[in-house]
Amino acid sequence: MHGMWRDGNHFELLPEAALFLPTMFQAVDRARHSVLIELYLMESGRLATAMIGSLLRAVERGVSVLLLLDGYGAMGLASADRQRLEEGGVALRFFNPLGMQSLVRNLTRDHRKLVVVDGEEAFTGGFGAVDEFLDAWYEVAMRIEGPVVADWVRLFCRLWDSPMSRGPGRASLVRGLELAARHRKGYRGMRGRVVWGQGYRYQAIRHSLHHRVSTASQRLWICTPYFVPTFTLRRRLAQAARRGVDVRLLLPGEVHDHPGVRYAGQRFYGRLLRAGVRIFEFQPTFIHAKFSLADDWVSLGSCNFDHWSLQWNLEANQEVEDRRFATEVAGLFERNFASSREIDPEAWSRRPRLQRLREWLYGILDGMLTRLR
């Protein structure tokens, strides 16, 4: 599913937590009417404590604060922190808390990341409220203003009110917020739309990416932390490289929170390299960002483009079609390529036996998990 393309927006790229975290906190501190937050990961720690403090201050100013967390991703949030939020007046709900009724249903997670302030400005990216985002993980976010913010509000409200979201949070707040989503005039005319995916049912993010991969004429650069692409995506990437498109993948190096996923994805390197795809492994830290660039089109948000994201999770990305924004994103890619090690095709073909064994073992495991669906 996806929203309509809307003109008259303004998008600001916020690379790295040192930039996007203060910007988001400042926005929440300016809130006058409402703050909507939807996150997959939230664990007790320095960042969660700072966020809770900011939300409680907003409530004290008379702001309606709605916080929607994933039932699994927020398991690390201590009961004392949950209590502080609820006693402080934050409307708190959990999406799909783990249960014994249906084990398959437990696999459906809300992986979206969203902050909306006063229905006027929104933030999305791959962030969460866990301390890794303070220094250990490299992440990218964006600030959104304009007509497209109302689509993000609608997306949030639909899930808040769904039977899958549980909690004492006040439902009546949402009706007014959806109607109140507003935008100020005077944005530079940037074109954008919200695209979302809900497991098997709605795969608009994947269809949109496939379409861009197939139609890109100059460049196709993808950054994803969990590179376990479907057969269709692998084939289309190889085809794009063969027809002369500059295809590059920006992937994590050895610093990884799930090394097995990296090995499972590395089994596809050889074929992609032979087709002319360039692969860069980021060296400084674990790169957790998810953003793509095809000519002048950008997609940035929560979706990892792996089997899991596309088959089970609720995901949402902001798409932008604008040359100025694309140039900024290309600059960010270039800086990250410079901090990466490019995989040399010839050296890769001579990689040690132990590395091949790891790829094979984790590849089998990945195949078994994929067939679970």
C-alpha positions as CSV (number, residue, x, y, z in Angstrom):
1,M,0.0,0.0,0.0
2,H,1.2,3.5,-0.6
3,G,0.0,7.1,-0.3
4,M,-0.4,9.4,-3.3
5,W,2.5,11.4,-4.6
6,R,2.2,14.8,-3.1
7,D,3.9,18.1,-4.2
8,G,5.0,21.0,-2.0
9,N,6.9,19.1,0.7
10,H,10.3,19.8,2.2
11,F,12.6,16.9,3.1
12,E,15.8,17.3,5.2
13,L,18.4,14.6,5.3
14,L,19.7,14.0,8.9
15,P,22.7,11.7,8.7
16,E,24.0,10.3,11.9
17,A,22.5,10.3,15.4
18,A,24.5,13.3,16.5
19,L,22.3,15.3,14.1
20,F,18.9,13.6,14.1
21,L,18.6,12.9,17.8
22,P,18.9,16.5,18.9
23,T,16.7,17.7,16.0
24,M,13.9,15.2,17.1
25,F,14.2,16.1,20.8
26,Q,14.0,19.9,19.9
27,A,10.9,19.2,17.8
28,V,9.2,17.3,20.7
29,D,10.2,20.1,23.1
30,R,8.5,22.6,20.8
31,A,5.3,20.6,20.5
32,R,2.1,22.5,21.3
33,H,-0.7,20.0,20.5
34,S,0.4,16.4,19.9
35,V,3.3,14.0,19.6
36,L,2.9,10.6,17.9
37,I,5.7,8.1,18.2
38,E,5.9,4.6,16.7
39,L,9.0,2.5,17.3
40,Y,10.1,-1.1,17.0
41,L,13.1,-1.0,19.5
42,M,12.9,0.6,22.9
43,E,15.1,-0.5,25.7
44,S,15.8,1.0,29.1
45,G,19.0,3.1,29.1
46,R,20.3,6.6,28.6
47,L,18.4,7.3,25.3
48,A,15.1,5.8,26.6
49,T,15.4,7.9,29.8
50,A,16.0,11.1,27.9
51,M,13.1,10.3,25.6
52,I,10.7,9.6,28.5
53,G,11.8,12.8,30.2
54,S,11.0,14.8,27.0
55,L,7.6,13.1,26.6
56,L,6.6,13.7,30.2
57,R,7.6,17.4,29.9
58,A,5.4,17.6,26.8
59,V,2.4,16.1,28.7
60,E,2.9,18.7,31.5
61,R,2.6,21.5,28.9
62,G,-0.8,20.0,27.9
63,V,0.4,18.1,24.8
64,S,-1.3,14.8,23.8
65,V,1.4,12.2,23.6
66,L,0.7,8.8,22.0
67,L,3.5,6.1,22.1
68,L,3.1,2.9,20.1
69,L,5.8,0.3,20.7
70,D,6.2,-3.2,19.3
71,G,5.3,-5.9,21.8
72,Y,8.6,-7.8,21.1
73,G,10.9,-4.9,20.3
74,A,10.1,-3.2,23.6
75,M,10.6,-6.2,25.8
76,G,13.8,-4.5,27.1
77,L,11.8,-1.5,28.4
78,A,11.7,-2.0,32.2
79,S,8.4,-2.0,34.0
80,A,9.5,1.1,36.0
81,D,9.9,3.0,32.7
82,R,6.5,1.8,31.5
83,Q,5.0,2.9,34.8
84,R,6.6,6.4,34.6
85,L,5.2,6.9,31.1
86,E,1.7,5.8,32.0
87,E,1.6,7.7,35.4
88,G,3.0,10.8,33.6
89,G,0.0,10.8,31.2
90,V,1.6,9.3,28.1
91,A,-1.0,7.1,26.2
92,L,1.0,3.9,25.7
93,R,0.1,0.9,23.5
94,F,1.9,-2.2,22.4
95,F,1.5,-3.8,19.0
96,N,0.9,-7.5,18.9
97,P,2.2,-8.5,22.4
98,L,3.7,-12.1,22.3
99,G,1.1,-14.8,23.1
100,M,0.7,-18.5,22.9
101,Q,-2.5,-18.5,20.8
102,S,-0.8,-18.3,17.4
103,L,3.0,-18.7,17.1
104,V,3.0,-17.6,13.5
105,R,1.1,-14.4,14.5
106,N,4.0,-13.6,16.9
107,L,6.2,-13.2,13.8
108,T,4.3,-10.1,12.6
109,R,6.2,-7.2,14.1
110,D,5.7,-3.4,13.8
111,H,9.1,-2.4,12.5
112,R,8.2,1.2,11.5
113,K,9.9,4.2,13.0
114,L,8.0,7.5,13.2
115,V,7.8,10.7,15.2
116,V,5.1,13.3,14.3
117,V,4.9,16.6,16.1
118,D,1.7,18.7,15.9
119,G,0.8,17.1,12.6
120,E,3.3,19.5,11.0
121,E,6.7,17.8,11.0
122,A,7.6,14.1,10.9
123,F,10.7,12.1,11.2
124,T,11.4,8.6,9.9
125,G,14.5,6.4,9.4
126,G,15.9,3.3,11.0
127,F,16.2,4.6,14.5
128,G,15.0,3.2,17.9
129,A,15.3,4.2,21.5
130,V,18.2,2.0,22.4
131,D,21.7,3.1,23.5
132,E,23.4,1.5,20.4
133,F,22.1,4.5,18.4
134,L,24.0,6.9,20.6
135,D,27.4,5.7,19.5
136,A,27.7,2.1,18.3
137,W,25.4,2.1,15.3
138,Y,25.5,4.3,12.2
139,E,22.0,5.5,11.3
140,V,20.3,8.0,9.0
141,A,17.0,9.8,9.4
142,M,15.0,12.5,7.7
143,R,12.8,15.4,8.6
144,I,9.5,15.8,6.7
145,E,7.3,18.8,6.3
146,G,4.3,19.4,4.0
147,P,1.2,17.7,2.8
148,V,2.7,14.2,3.0
149,V,2.9,14.4,6.9
150,A,-0.9,13.9,6.9
151,D,-0.3,10.5,5.3
152,W,2.1,9.5,8.1
153,V,-0.5,10.6,10.7
154,R,-3.2,8.4,9.0
155,L,-0.8,5.5,8.9
156,F,-0.1,5.8,12.7
157,C,-3.8,6.3,13.6
158,R,-4.9,3.2,11.7
159,L,-2.5,1.0,13.6
160,W,-3.2,2.7,17.0
161,D,-6.9,1.9,16.6
162,S,-6.3,-1.7,15.2
163,P,-7.2,-4.8,17.2
164,M,-3.5,-5.7,17.1
165,S,-2.5,-2.8,19.3
166,R,-3.2,-3.3,23.0
167,G,-3.1,-1.0,26.0
168,P,-4.9,1.6,28.0
169,G,-4.0,4.4,25.7
170,R,-6.9,6.7,25.0
171,A,-8.4,5.9,21.5
172,S,-10.5,9.0,21.3
173,L,-7.4,11.2,20.9
174,V,-6.7,9.6,17.6
175,R,-9.9,10.7,15.8
176,G,-9.1,14.4,16.4
177,L,-5.4,14.0,15.5
178,E,-6.2,12.4,12.2
179,L,-8.4,15.3,11.3
180,A,-6.0,17.9,12.7
181,A,-3.0,16.9,10.6
182,R,-2.1,20.2,9.1
183,H,0.7,21.8,7.1
184,R,2.0,25.3,6.7
185,K,2.5,26.8,3.3
186,G,5.8,27.8,1.7
187,Y,7.7,24.6,1.3
188,R,10.2,24.2,-1.5
189,G,8.3,22.0,-3.9
190,M,9.6,18.5,-3.3
191,R,7.6,15.5,-4.4
192,G,7.1,12.6,-2.0
193,R,4.9,9.8,-1.0
194,V,4.6,7.4,2.0
195,V,5.0,3.7,1.1
196,W,4.3,0.9,3.5
197,G,4.3,-2.9,3.6
198,Q,2.5,-5.4,5.8
199,G,4.0,-8.7,5.3
200,Y,2.5,-10.8,2.6
201,R,-0.6,-8.6,2.2
202,Y,0.8,-5.3,1.1
203,Q,4.2,-5.4,-0.6
204,A,4.2,-1.9,-2.1
205,I,7.7,-1.1,-0.8
206,R,9.1,-4.2,-2.6
207,H,7.2,-3.5,-5.8
208,S,8.3,0.1,-5.8
209,L,12.0,-0.9,-5.3
210,H,11.8,-3.6,-8.0
211,H,10.3,-1.1,-10.4
212,R,13.1,1.4,-9.7
213,V,15.8,-1.3,-10.1
214,S,14.3,-2.3,-13.4
215,T,14.0,1.3,-14.8
216,A,17.1,3.0,-13.4
217,S,19.2,4.4,-16.2
218,Q,22.3,5.9,-14.4
219,R,22.8,4.9,-10.8
220,L,21.3,2.5,-8.3
221,W,22.8,2.6,-4.9
222,I,21.3,0.7,-1.9
223,C,22.3,0.7,1.7
224,T,20.9,-2.1,3.9
225,P,22.1,-3.7,7.1
226,Y,20.6,-7.1,6.5
227,F,21.4,-8.1,2.9
228,V,19.6,-11.3,2.3
229,P,17.9,-10.4,-1.0
230,T,15.1,-12.4,-2.7
231,F,16.0,-14.2,-6.0
232,T,14.0,-11.6,-7.9
233,L,15.9,-8.7,-6.4
234,R,19.3,-10.4,-7.1
235,R,18.3,-11.0,-10.7
236,R,17.2,-7.4,-11.2
237,L,20.3,-5.9,-9.6
238,A,22.5,-8.1,-11.9
239,Q,20.4,-7.1,-15.0
240,A,20.7,-3.4,-14.1
241,A,24.5,-3.7,-13.8
242,R,24.8,-5.6,-17.1
243,R,22.8,-2.8,-18.9
244,G,25.4,-0.3,-17.8
245,V,23.7,1.2,-14.6
246,D,26.2,2.1,-11.8
247,V,25.0,-0.4,-9.2
248,R,26.5,-0.3,-5.7
249,L,25.6,-1.9,-2.4
250,L,26.6,-0.3,0.9
251,L,26.6,-3.1,3.5
252,P,27.9,-3.7,7.0
253,G,31.5,-5.0,7.5
254,E,32.6,-7.3,10.3
255,V,31.0,-5.1,12.9
256,H,27.5,-6.5,12.8
257,D,24.8,-7.3,15.4
258,H,23.8,-10.5,13.6
259,P,27.0,-11.9,11.9
260,G,25.1,-14.9,10.6
261,V,22.9,-12.7,8.5
262,R,26.0,-11.2,6.9
263,Y,27.4,-14.6,6.0
264,A,24.1,-15.7,4.6
265,G,24.1,-12.6,2.3
266,Q,27.7,-13.0,1.3
267,R,26.9,-16.2,-0.5
268,F,25.4,-14.0,-3.2
269,Y,28.4,-11.7,-3.6
270,G,30.1,-13.8,-6.3
271,R,27.3,-13.8,-8.8
272,L,26.6,-10.0,-8.3
273,L,30.3,-9.1,-8.6
274,R,30.5,-11.0,-11.9
275,A,27.5,-9.1,-13.2
276,G,29.3,-5.8,-12.4
277,V,27.7,-4.9,-9.1
278,R,30.1,-3.0,-6.8
279,I,29.9,-4.0,-3.1
280,F,31.2,-1.9,-0.3
281,E,31.5,-3.1,3.3
282,F,31.3,-0.2,5.9
283,Q,34.2,-0.3,8.3
284,P,33.9,2.3,11.2
285,T,30.8,0.9,13.0
286,F,27.7,-1.2,12.3
287,I,25.7,0.5,9.6
288,H,22.1,0.1,10.5
289,A,20.7,2.6,7.9
290,K,18.2,1.7,5.2
291,F,18.2,4.1,2.2
292,S,18.2,3.7,-1.6
293,L,18.9,5.9,-4.5
294,A,17.8,5.3,-8.1
295,D,18.7,8.2,-10.5
296,D,16.8,11.0,-8.7
297,W,14.5,8.8,-6.6
298,V,15.2,8.2,-2.9
299,S,13.6,5.8,-0.5
300,L,14.4,6.0,3.2
301,G,12.8,4.4,6.2
302,S,12.4,1.2,8.2
303,C,12.6,-1.5,5.5
304,N,15.7,-3.7,5.3
305,F,14.9,-5.4,1.9
306,D,15.5,-8.8,3.4
307,H,13.1,-11.8,3.4
308,W,12.0,-11.0,7.0
309,S,11.1,-7.3,6.4
310,L,9.2,-8.1,3.3
311,Q,7.3,-11.2,4.5
312,W,6.4,-10.6,8.1
313,N,6.9,-7.0,9.3
314,L,5.0,-3.8,9.1
315,E,7.3,-1.3,7.4
316,A,7.1,2.2,6.1
317,N,9.4,4.3,3.9
318,Q,9.4,7.9,2.7
319,E,10.0,8.2,-1.1
320,V,11.2,11.4,-2.6
321,E,11.6,12.4,-6.2
322,D,13.7,15.5,-6.3
323,R,17.1,16.2,-7.8
324,R,18.3,18.4,-5.0
325,F,17.5,15.8,-2.3
326,A,18.9,13.0,-4.5
327,T,22.2,15.0,-4.8
328,E,22.4,15.3,-1.0
329,V,21.8,11.5,-0.6
330,A,24.4,10.7,-3.3
331,G,26.9,12.8,-1.3
332,L,26.1,10.8,1.8
333,F,26.6,7.6,-0.1
334,E,30.0,8.8,-1.4
335,R,31.2,9.7,2.1
336,N,30.2,6.2,3.3
337,F,31.8,4.5,0.3
338,A,35.0,6.3,1.2
339,S,34.8,4.8,4.7
340,S,34.2,1.3,3.3
341,R,36.3,-1.6,1.9
342,E,35.3,-2.4,-1.6
343,I,35.1,-6.1,-2.3
344,D,37.6,-7.0,-5.0
345,P,36.0,-9.6,-7.4
346,E,39.2,-11.5,-8.0
347,A,40.2,-11.7,-4.3
348,W,36.6,-12.7,-3.4
349,S,36.8,-15.7,-5.8
350,R,39.9,-16.8,-3.9
351,R,38.4,-16.4,-0.4
352,P,39.3,-19.0,2.2
353,R,37.4,-22.3,2.7
354,L,36.3,-21.4,6.2
355,Q,34.5,-18.3,4.8
356,R,32.8,-20.4,2.1
357,L,31.7,-22.9,4.8
358,R,30.2,-20.1,6.9
359,E,28.2,-18.8,3.9
360,W,27.0,-22.3,3.1
361,L,25.9,-23.1,6.7
362,Y,24.2,-19.7,7.3
363,G,22.7,-19.9,3.8
364,I,21.0,-23.3,4.8
365,L,19.7,-21.7,8.0
366,D,18.4,-18.7,6.2
367,G,16.7,-21.0,3.6
368,M,15.0,-22.9,6.4
369,L,13.7,-19.7,8.1
370,T,12.5,-18.4,4.8
371,R,10.4,-21.6,4.2
372,L,8.8,-21.1,7.6
373,R,6.6,-18.4,6.3
